[in-house]
């Protein structure tokens, strides 16, 4: 297993790491060493999770050994609960790592990644009773009802033990007999299997084992929610908090500190309070049970009725605006109900007693129900979280009317919602510095725009990273499509989105793109409203042949529409997968919405997502009360702060939230290093520089703005036509390469470095591009050890370079130890391979583009995409064009690495050719010598630019005039005049005069 020395820490990594992975791990270790918070963005497929685990655990291991082998002392306290502590004294002095993610499924994937590392810390995963409970009856319950039932069974009630949970009793014995539990990675399923096989309660086993753990996995709410956080027996001093998939953290923090109380929920609480009164009276009369006073529950019911009336009496003059008051008004509102800091605790105890009473009744009747009164207890916790009310200034009180449910309308009630919204997400994060946390690391594939993200959370993030992708430029097509087939503008703003012309143009564009894009196509709309409007229009709009736009879309791809109901979502995914396999069409198209379930966390790798279309800018509804009040709050904060510090304005927040939704949707495609796909931005506003600056940094260099729809069709057709040369793309190949585990492709790592050598030439096939790891020993350790980090550099890390790879103390060729020292910069051991003679293919006519019935069909011929015309008399250019189509191969790949590591050759293709089909040998030698001279004359950064210009020539990403002008700028100066003159020999004759003109301008 390779070992990399990063900032003095030996990091063991399961694979030879990509350059961007080394940069990522360097940032993680810097954050840990300097105790600074970090914002780290790295695209899906770059092995972010594995890098995070290896770097963090390597740093932790450098401080002292893990707690493996510690004897766990287990005792039972007076309340019947189990206490577990570690007997290893030094463990308490070392920091605990808490790794959190949004969902249990994401945590499960992280634990799978941990199993791939060489690190074995003492670990535990925390989960809810819903995931861990194995009791026959309690496991069927949910929410607070389940919690109350569990507490009830774990209490001592009499010598007969009928109300004892047998699983809880076995935790003590099992912990004593298995002190090494957690030294190998275990998941929630593993804990459940232990409980089912040996008897101990998985929930309490995990809750107690976390006290002796080095690494704790937990969902977000265990850290964000004050109640959950207090339940953790962790030494927070110098602890490390990691929030993975943190792109939604700000909204989750704000939501966790807010509440909404709708009329239907309040009505259900009143009903439960009445049920408690009836149960108490019934037990007193029949069983002479006087343990509970029905008057307590009667008072609770009266209070809730008064709250209901108070909300109903709020004067709402405008249904759209609702009723709004400053945050502190909530205390005045509740004081009228005699709910204050003094009475809040007593009210919570009454609600807790009500929960126990209702649960006892539920068990007797063998029924299951949700306990609604818990929502009132949660509201009290949020409002009266501190003794004072200083946090209330970050809130707004709002009452709005909503569409009444049938049950309410019968009674003639207006359905209303009382809300207390938190507009400062940093309120949940501010506790961590107070607890003495060492550092907080936030990471995700889509954190951009970063500045607003940091400002919203109200804590400093001195360390930031926006990493590039591990893919090559020929694996991504990204373009702004401002117009449709008929030339009408795409703009989804409220001024145009409802027009028939816009919907028709959009539909015809999707028809054309559905013909071009193979397999899966994802189409994201800004809202369900526009999605429904467009699909309804397409189904009714027909042409002269009575064929609707919708039918034309279905002709090419089977459609699936994201449902509004969460319960139907899994069915829609199954439908999409089945339609992808349907051979009667060329794939499937998934119509979805930004911020919906499809755009969040799903993996549309390979054929499941060959392209993603973003229809318009997904702005939040501007007249939504919560959005409107958030913007007003930020504007007020901005005016109050003035020039003291940078504060996000309401308009900036509004725009950046839309950009973040775009980035999240776009991230569904190109999910690993072999994947490729297209990102199609269908709105003219994406062409604005400030919009593109908010797109994820790894996408920005690839975005092209087109003026005509025909240009889009032409370049996309060429992109997917050449897709077969990019490596394994079929599901069967991917599964075979990953041992059948498709879910783990996002963290796959290149077993060699030869894919990085082919900087300007597209890879041929997976066999040519990716040499098997089994062949690495025969290639020599030094060749594998070579890094070329300056070629893949994050946008905000121009000053850092990792070089001078050294082997030290390696037992074999797989145990590579690379010294990656900060700030040292010398040249790499492998030079870039550049085909100076390469050029564009002849542009071909594309198929007629389908347009609206009334629009005459157009034909698009070659235009500005014809970057380098090949002379028919030049056999050399013909040979190079063949190379560009089929991919180029590195020559002498079987030679020893020391022979070719310093050799830069022009590539030739070994096939059967006529004697005069190849360039003379001396011409090839001159080209090789010229490249060596270029490398000597240019600095590292300038040579990097030179390589990028050559790549742009081959991929047609830049106009010939732009490339020539840029090259002249690089070669300006007396000492580089020979380069200017010699470069002309590699330019087609038709561009000589243009090149000479640029030479004169620069000298």
N, C-alpha and C positions, 0 to 999 in steps of 0.2 A: 504494500500500500504506500503510495507516494507521501512524502512528508515535506511540507513547505514551512520555511522559517519566515514568519510575518511579524514584524515589529518585535523581534526577539522571542516569539512564541512558536514552538514546533506544532504545526497543525497537520494531523493525519487526515488525508482525504481519500475517499474510496477510488477515485479516478485521477487521471492527469487533468488538472483543473484548467478551465478556460481562463483567459486573461481577465475577463470581466468578473469571473468568480474570485480571482485573487484580489482584485480591487474591492469587491464587496466584503470579503473576509477581513481585509486590511481596515476597512471602515468600522466593521463590527468590533474588532480588537481595539482600535483607537478609542471608540466610545467606552469600552469596558475599562481600559487602562486609565483614561483621563476622567472617568466618571462624568461623561457628558451625554446628554440625550441625543438621539440620532433619528433622522428621517431617511430611510433607505428604500429607494424604488428600484426594482429589477424586474424586467418583463418575465412573464410566465415562460418556462422553458429554459431559464438560465440557471436552474438548480438553486434557487434562492433559499429554500428551506434547509437543504443539506448544508449549504455554506454557513447558514446561520447557526445550525446545531454544531457543526465541527469547530467553527471559530470560537463560539461561546464556551463549549466544553473543553477545548484546548486551553483557553485562558483560565478557566476554573481549575483545571487539572494542574496548571503551573503554580497555583497558590497552595496546593496541598492535595493529598489523595482523596478520592471519593469515599463516601461513607459505606462502601461495600464491606461486608464482613462485620458490620456493627451489630452488637447484640441489642435487641429491642426489648426494653423492659415494659411489661404490660401489667396494668393494675386496673381494678374496678373501683370507681368512687361510690359515694353513698347513694347517688341517684341511679346507679345501675349502668352508667356510661363507662366506656373503656378509655383508659389513658395509656398512650404509648409514647415512649421517649427513647432516644438513642443513648447508649452508654459510652459512645465515642466522644471524648471531651472536646477534641479540636473541631468537630463538625460544627459546633455552635458558633465558632468564630469565623467560619467561612461563609461566603454569601450563598443564599439560595437563589436558584434561577426559576422564575415562574414564567412559563411559556403559555400564552393564551391565544386562542383563535375564536372565531365567531361561533362555529358550530361543532358538535361532537364529530361529525363526519370529517371535518377538516383536521381536528386533533388526531383522528385515527390515521389519516394520511401522514401526519408529522411523525407519529410513532413508528410507522412503517419506514420512514426515512431514517429514524434513529437506529433501527435494526441494521441498516446498511453501513453504519459507521463502526469504527473500532472502539468507540467510547461506551463505557458501561457505568454510568452514574447510578446511584440509588434513586429510583424514580417512582412516581405514582401519578395516576390520572384521576382527577376529581370529576364526578358527574352527579347528576340529580337522581333522586329516587326513581324517577320514571325510567331511567336507563339501568339502574343498579338493583332495585328492589326485587327480591325473589320470593317474598311472602305470598302465599296463595291468594289472599284476599286484598292485601294492601297494594300489591303490584297492579291490580286492576283499576285503582283510583288515579286521579291526576291532581296536580296543583296543591293548594294548601290543604285540601281535603285529605290527600295522601299523607302530607306531612303530619297533620293532626292525628291521623290513624296510627302512624308509625310511633309518634310520641306516646300515644295512649297504650300501645302494646309493650313499649319498652319500660313503662313505669311499674314499680312494685305494687301489686294490688293483691294482698292476701298470700297465704302460704301455699295455696293450691296452684299458683302460677298460671292460672288460666289466661291472664292478660299479659303474660310474658311472651316475647318473641324468641323462639328457640334459636333462630339464626343469629340474633344479637348475642345470645349467651355463648355461642361458640367462637366468637371473635377472639376472646382472651386465650383460649387453648390453642387455636390455630396460629395466632401470632407468636406464641412462645415456641411452638414446634417448627415454625418456618421463619426464622429471623432474616433469611436472605431474600425474602420476597421483595421484588422490585429491582433486584440487581440485574436482571434481564428485562428488556422492554416488555411491558404488559399493557394491554388495552382494556377498555371497558368490557369487551366480550370475554377477555381472559379472566377478569375478576368475577364476572357472572358465572362463567364455567366453574371457577373454583368454588363459588358459593353453592352451586347446584350439586357439585360432586362431593364436597367435603362439609358443607353446611354453614360456614360463617357468612354473616351478612356482608355482601360486597360494598354496600354504601358506607357502613361504619368502619369497615376494614380500610377503605381508601381514605376516609376522613382522618383516621388516626395515624396511618402510616406516613402521611404527608409531613408529620412533625420531624421525621428523621430523614427526609428525602433531600437529595441535592438538586433534583430537577422535578418540578411540579407542573403538570399539564392541567389546564382549567379553561372553561369558557370565559368570555369577556366579563360576564356579570359577576363572577367571583372577585374581580378586581374593581370594577366600576361601582357596583352596588355596595353601599356602606355596611349593610347588614351581613351580606355574604363575606365581605372583607374582614369584618370583626370575628367571624366564626373560624377563620384560618389561624391556626397556631403556628405562625411563621415569624421569625425575627426579621422584620422589614429593614433593619439597618443594613445598608450596603447591598441589599438584595437587588437582583436584576429582573426587570419587568420587560417582557417581550410581547408585543402585540402583533401577531401575524395577520395578514389579510386585513390591514387596518384602514382600508380606504373609506369605510363607513363609520369609523370610530367616532368622529365628531357628532354625527347625527345620533348614534347610539348613546353617547354620553348625555346629550341634550334630552333625548327621550326618557332615559333612565331617571332623570331629575324632574320630569314633568308628569302631569296626570290629566286624564280626560274622564269626566263622570257624566255619561249619557243618562237620559231619563229612564230608559228601560233597565239599566243596571241598578239605579237607585230604587226603582220599583221592586226589583228582585230582592234587594237587601231588606226592604221594608217587610216583604213577605216572609223572609227567613227569620226576622226578628219576631214576627207574630207567631211563627211556628215554634220558636223557643219558648214563648209565653205559654202556648198551649201544651207543650211537652212537660214543662215544669208543673203546671196545674194538674195534668193527667197523672204524673208520677207521684205528686203529693197526695192525690185522692186515692189512687189504687195501690201504691207501694209504700206510702208514708215516707217518701223520699224528700227530705227537706234540705238536701245538700246545696241546692241552688234556689235563689230567690227570684220568682217570676217578675217581681217589680223591677229588677235590674234590666231585664229584657224589654219590659214595657216602657221604661225610660228611654232605652235605645231606639225603640220603634218611634216614640214621640219625637225624639231628636231628628230622626231621619225624615219623618213627615214634615217637620218644620223646615228642614233643609230643602225638601222638594218644593214647598210653597215659596221659600225664599228665592229659589232659582226661577220659579214660574213668575214671580212678581218683578223680576228685573226688567226695566223698560228697554225694549229693543225697537228703535225707530226705523232702522234699516236692516232687513234680513241679510243683505250683502255685507254690511259693515259689522253687524252684531253689536255687542256691548263690551267695551274695553276699559280697563282700569289699570293703574300701575300695580306692580307686583305686591307691595306691602298691603294693598287693599284686602288681600285674602284674610289677613288677621282680623280686620274690622268685620269682614263678612262672617267669619266663624265665631267671633266673639258674641254676635247677636244670638248664636245658638248655644252659648256657654261652652264653646270648645276653645280652650286656651292652653298655654304651656302647662298649667297646673292640672287641668282636667284631662289632658290628652292621654296620659298614661293609664288612668282609670278606665277611660273609654276603650282603650286597646285591650285591657284585661277582660272587660265585659265581652268584647268581640271574640276573644280567644276562648272564653267559657262557652260562648254560643257555638263556636266551631266544634268543640269537644262534644257538646250535647247533641248537635245535629249528626255528628259522626257516629255516636253510640246508637242513635235511632236508625241510621242508615245500615249499620251492621246487623241490627236485629231484624230489619226488613230485607236484608240481603240485596240491597239496591245500591246504586252508585249515582252520585250527583255532585255537581260543582258547588263550591262554597263561595257565594258572591260577597258576603260580608267582609271577606279578606281585602277586597278592594278599598273599603273605607279605612281599614287599618294601614294599608299602603299609603293612602293619601295623607293620613296623619303623620306617618314617618317622613314623608317628603316635606310637608309644610313645617313641621316642628322638629326638623333635623338638628338644629342647634338651639341653645337656650335663647339666643337673640334672634333677630330677623334680618341680619345684615345681608344674607344671600338673596333676600326678596327683591333687591334692586335689579337683579338680572332677569326678573320674571315679568310677565304680563298676565293679568286676569282677563279672561274672555268668556262670554256667554253667547252662544249662537243657536239659532233655530235650524233644525234639520227636518228632512222629510219624515213625517210621523209614521210609525209602524201601525199595523192594523189594530193591534191590541190597545194602543194609546188613542187612536183616532175614534175608536168606539166610545171611549170615555170622554171624548171631547177635549183631550189635553193637547197642548202644543209640545212636541218633542224637542227638548233642548239639551245642550251639552255645556257643562261647566268645566272650564279648562284653566290650568295654571301652567303656562309654557315657560320653560327655561331657554334663554337665548345666549347663554354662556356655557358652551360645552366644557370649557376649562374648569368649571365648578367640580366636576367629577375627577379631574386630573390634579387639582391643586393639593389634594391630600397626600400625594406621593412624596413631594419634597418635604412635607412636614413629618412624614414617617421616617425620613432618612434614607429613602431608596437611593441606591447607588446610581443607576441610570435607567432610563426608559428608552427602549428601541421600538420604533414603529416601522413596519415594513409591509410592502405590498407591491403588486405589479403595476398598480395605477394609483399613485399618490398625487400626481400632477393635477392642478397647479399647486406646488408645494408651499408657496408663501402664504396663501390664504389658509391652508391646512394648519400651518404652524401658528398663525395668528388666532385662529379659532380656539385652539386648545390651550392658549395662554401660558405655555411653558416654553422655555428656550430650547432650540434644537441647533446647537453649534455645528453639529456634524450632519451633512446632507449628501446624498448621492442619487443621481439619476443615471442608472447604468444603461449601456447599450444592449442590444440583443445579440445572441450568439449566431444568428442567421446571417447569411450573406445578402448583398443587395438584390441579387437576382431571385430571391425567395419572397420578396414583398413587392406588391404594386399598391401604391397609395396615390390617390388623385382626387382633386376637387372637380365635381361635375356641376357647373353653374347653370347649364341649359340642357333641355331635352332634345329628342330627335327632330322636333319641329323648330327648334331655336328659341322656345319660350323659356323664360327664366325660372329656375327653381328657387323658391323662397317660401318657407313654411310659416311666415309670420301671419298674424290674424288678418292682415289686409288681403292676402292672396290665397290662403290655404283652403278657403271654402269655395273658391271659384271652380267652375267646371273645367276650365282650361288647365289649371294647375293639376287637378286630379287626373285628367286625361293624359297630359304630358308625362306625369309621373308613372302612370300605368304603362304607357308605351315604352318608357325607358326600362322598366322592369322586364317587360316582354323581351326586349333586345338583350338585356344583360343575362336573363335566364337562359337564352340560347347559347351564350358564350361561356358562362361559368359552369364548370363541371360539378357534378355531385351536389353538395349542400350549399344553399344560399341563405344567409340570415339578413332579414330586412327589419331595421329598428325604426319605429315611429316615435315622435316626441310624446304622444299621448294615446290612450285608448280611443279618445274622441276622433282624432284624425285617422287612426287605423280603421275604425268602423265606417267613417265617412268615405274613405277611399275605396275600401272593399265593396261597400254598397254601390258606389258609383260605377266601379269596374264591372260589376255583375250586370248592371242595367245598360251600359253603354256598348252599342254594337256598331259594326261597320257595314259596308254594303252587302257582305255575305252573311249577315245576321250572326256574326261571331263576336262575342263580347271580349273585352280586354281580359276579363277574368278567365275565360275559356282559352284564350291565347297563352296566358301564363301557365294554365294547367296543362297545356299541350307540351310544354317543355319541362315543367317541374310540378310535382304533386304538392299542393299547399297544405300547410298546417298553421293554425292561428292560435296565439297564446291566449288562454282563457283568463277572464277576470277572477274567477273563483280559484283559490289555492287548491281546493280539493280535486280539481280537474287537471291540475298541472302535470302530474305524473303520467296521466293518460295521453296528454298531448306530446310528451317526450317519446313515449312508446310509439305513438302514431308517426312521429317524425322518423324514428329509427327504421320502422317497417317500410315507410315510403322511400327511404334512401336505398333500400334493398330492392325496390320494385324496378324491374328491368324494362317496364313499358314506358318509362320516362327517363330523362337524363339526370334524375336526382329529385331533390325536394327543396322547397322554399319554406322557411319558418318566418311568419310575420309576427313580430313581437314589439314591445315598447321599451324604451330606455327606462331604467330604474325598476323594470319588472324582473320576474324570476329568471327569465332566459338570460338577461344581461348580468346576472349575479352568480359568479362562481361555477358556471357550467363549462364543461370542457368539450368544445366542438373542434376537436383535433382532426387533421387530415381531411378525409373525404366528407366528414360531418360538417365542416365549415370551410369551404374553399374561398368564400368571399363574404364580406359583411357590408351592407349598405346602411348608411345613416341618413334618414330622411329628415332633413331640417335640424334646427337647433332645439334640443329638448329643454326649453325653459320651463320652470315651474309656473303654475297658474298664477299670474300676477295679482289677481283679485282674491286669491285664497287668503283667509284671515291670518293664518300662521306665517305665510310668506310675506304678506304685507307688513305685519308687525315686526318680523325679523329685520326687514330692510329699514324700518323706522328706528328700531333699536340701534342698529349699527350706525346709522346716520347721526343719531344723538350722541353715541359714544365717540364718533369721529369729531364732532363739533366740540365735545367736552374736552377731549384730549388735546385737540389743536395740533401744534407742531412738537409736542413733548415726545410722542412716539408714533410710529406708523400704525394706524388702525384701519382695518378693512371697512370700506363704505358699503352701504346697502347695494348699490349698483354693482360694485366689484364682486361682492358675494354672490349676487344673482347670476352674473355672467359666468363666474367660475364654477358654480354648482352645475350649470349646463355643460360646461366643458368636462367636468369630472364624470358626468353621466355618459358623455360621448366616449371618453377614454375607457370606461368600464365596459361599454358595449363592444367597442373595437377590440378589446382584449380577449374576446371569445375565440378568435382565430389565431393561427400561427402559434401553436402551443408547445412546440419542441424544436430541436435543432434541425430535424429533417423536414419539418412542415413548411408549407408555403401557402400564400393566400393574398387576396386583394382587399383593400380598404377603400370603399367608394363613398365619398362625402357628397351627398346630393343636396347642396344648398350653396348659393353664391356667397353667402357670408363666411364660409370656410376659407375663402380666398384672402380674407383680410389678414394682414400680418399678426395683429393682436389675437385673432382667433387661433391661428396656427401655433402661436407661441404658447398656448395653453394645452395643446395636444401633447401626449406623452413624448418625452424627448427622443426616445429611440425611433419614433415614427417620423419626426419632423424632417430629417434629411431626405426622406424618400417621397415627400409629398410634391406632386406636380399639379399645376393649375392648367386646366384645358379650357379653350375658348369655344370649341365645337364638340358636339356629341360624337361625331364621326372619329375624332382623334381618340376619344375614350374607347370606342369599339375596336379601333385598329390596334392600339397598344395592349388592351386587355386580351384580344384574340391572340396576339403574338406571345403575351405572357403565359397564357394557359397552354398554348401550342407547345411551348418549350418546357412545360411543367414536368414532362417525363424524364428530363435530364437532370432533375434536381435531387435525385436520390429516392429512397423507398417512400412511397406515398400511399400504397394500399394498406388496408387494415391488416391483412394477413401478414404482410411483411413486418409491420410494426409489432404485431403480437408475437411473431416469432423472434424478433430481435429483443423483446422485453420479457421473454418467458411467458407470454400470454397475459401479462398484467397490463392492460391498456391504461389503467388509471395512473400508473407510475411514469408515463412518458414525459411528463412535464419536468421531471428532475433527472432525466437521463443525461449522461455526460459523455463527451467525445473520448474514445479510448486512445486517440492519437492526436497529433497536432498537424497532420498533413492537410486537413481541411482549411486551416488558417493560412497555409502557404499559397493556396490558389486564390489570390486576392482579386485578380481582375478577370479570371477565366471561370465560367460556370462549371461546376462539377459534372462529370459525365454520368456516372451511376453510383449507386451505393457501394459497389465493389471497388470502383476507382477512387471514390472520394473518401471512404472510411475503411481503412485497413484494419483488419481484425486485430483485436488486442492480443491474440495468441501469436501473432507475427512480430510483435514488438521486440522481443529479445533479439531476433535475428537482425533487426535494423540498428541495433546499438543504442545504449542508454543515452549517449550524448545527444543523439538526434531527437529522441523523445523529450529530452529535458529542455530543448530550446523553446523560449518564449518570445513572442513578438508583441509585447503589450502596447507599444505605441500605436499599433495598427488598430486596436480596438480600445478606445479610450472614452470614458464617460465624459459627457459634455462639460461637467464642472471639475474635471481633474486634469486639465491640460499641463499642469506643472509637475505631475508625478509620473515616474516611469519605473518599472521593475525590470531589471536586467541582470546580467552577469550570473546566469544560472549555474550553480555548482553542484557537483555530486559529492556527498560526504557520508562515509560510513555506510554505504548501501551493500546489502548482502547479495542482492540480485537485481536484475534489470527492472523488476516491477517495484522494488523498494527505492523509489527515487526521492531524494531529499534536495529540494531547491531552495536556495537562499534568496529570499525576496526582501531586500533591504530598502528602506524608504529613502527616496531622494537620490539614489545612485543611478546614473544613466550612461550606459555604454551600448554599442550596437549589438543587435541580435546575431545569433549564429546562422540564421537562414535569411537569405535575401529574397525580396519579392520577385515574383516571376511576372514579367510584363510582355505582352504581345503588342509591339509598337505598330505592326502592320495590320492589326485587326481592325475591322470596321463593321459598319452596319450592313445588314442584308438589303437587297433591293426591296423597297416597299411594295407590298402587293395590294391589289384591290380587294376590298372586303365585300361581304355580302350586302345586299340591299338592306337598309335599316327600316324596320317596321315603324310606321308612324301612324298618325290619325288618318282616318279614311279620306278626309278632304285634302290631305297634304300629299303632294307629289313625292314619290320615292326618290331618294337621292343616291348618288354613288360617290363614294369618297376615294380619291386616288392618293398616291403618295405625295406628301407635302414636306412639312418641316421635320418629319421623322427620318427622312432620307439623309442621314448625317454624313456618311462617307460612301460615295458612289465608287464602285469597283470598275476599273477599266476592263473591257472585254479582252483587250490585248495583253492584260497582265495575268500570267498564270499564277504568279505569287499571290495576287489578291484573291484569285479564285480559291486557292488552297486555304487561305486564311478564313474566307467566308465559310468553308466547310468546317473549319475548326470551331467557328463561332456557333454553328448550328448544332454540332454534335458534342461539343465540349472538348476541352484540351486536356492532354495528359502530360504529366511531368516526365521528362526524359530521364533516362538513367536511374530509374527509381530503384533498381536492384544494386546500384553501386554503393560502396561503403559510404556512410554519412560524411566522413571526413573529406571524401572526394567532392561531394556535391554541396556541402554546407556553405562554401564560399563561392560557389559557381553560379553565375547568373546567365542563363541561356535564353535565347529566343526559342519558343516552342515550335516543334515541327511535328507533323503527323505521320506516323509510320504506317503507310498503307501502300497498296500497289499503285504506283504512278508511272507515267511516261518519263523517260529520262530527263526531259526538259521541264517537268512539272514543278520542280522545287527550286528554291533560290540557290544561287551558287554558295559554295561552302564559305568563301571569303566574305560574302555579304552577311551570312549568319554570324560569322566571327566579329565583323565590324559592329553589328547590332549588340552583341554581348559586351564588347569592349565599351560601347557608348553607354550602356546602362551602368557599368562599373564607374565610368567617369561621372555620370550624373550623381551617383551615390556619394562619390568623394566630394563633389563641389557643393552639394546642398546640405543644409542642416537636417537633423532628424525630422523636425516639424515640416520643413519644406519638402523633404522627400515623401513624407506622408501625403502632402497635398498633391505632389506629382502622381503618386499612385492613385489617388482618388480621381484625378482628371483622366487617367488612362482607363479606370473603371467606368467612368462616365461615358467615355468614347465607346467602350464595348457594350455597355447596357443602354446606350442612347439616352442617357439621362440629361445630357446637355447638348446644346447646339454646337456644331463644329466651330463656329465663330467664337463662341464663349470659351471653348477649350483652348483654341489657338491663342486667344488673347490672354488667358490665364497662364499658359505655358510661357509666353513672352515675358510676362511679369515675373515669373519664377527665375527665368534665365537672364534677367536684366543685370547689367554691370559688366565692366571690362573683363573681369576674370572669367565670366561665364559666356562670353561672346562665342567661343567655339561650340558650346552646346546649342546656342541659337542657330548657328549655321548648319550643324550636323542634323539637328532635329528635322530640318526641311526635307532631308532624304527619305524620311518615313511618312511623309504626307503625300496623298495623291496629287498629281500634277495640277488638277483643276483648282486646288486651294493654295497653290504657291504664291500667287499674286496677293491674296488676302493675308497670308502669313507674312509676306514681306512688308505689307502695310503696317501690321502690328509691330513688327521688328523696328521699323523706323520710328513709330510712336513711342516706343519704350527705350530708345537709345539716342 
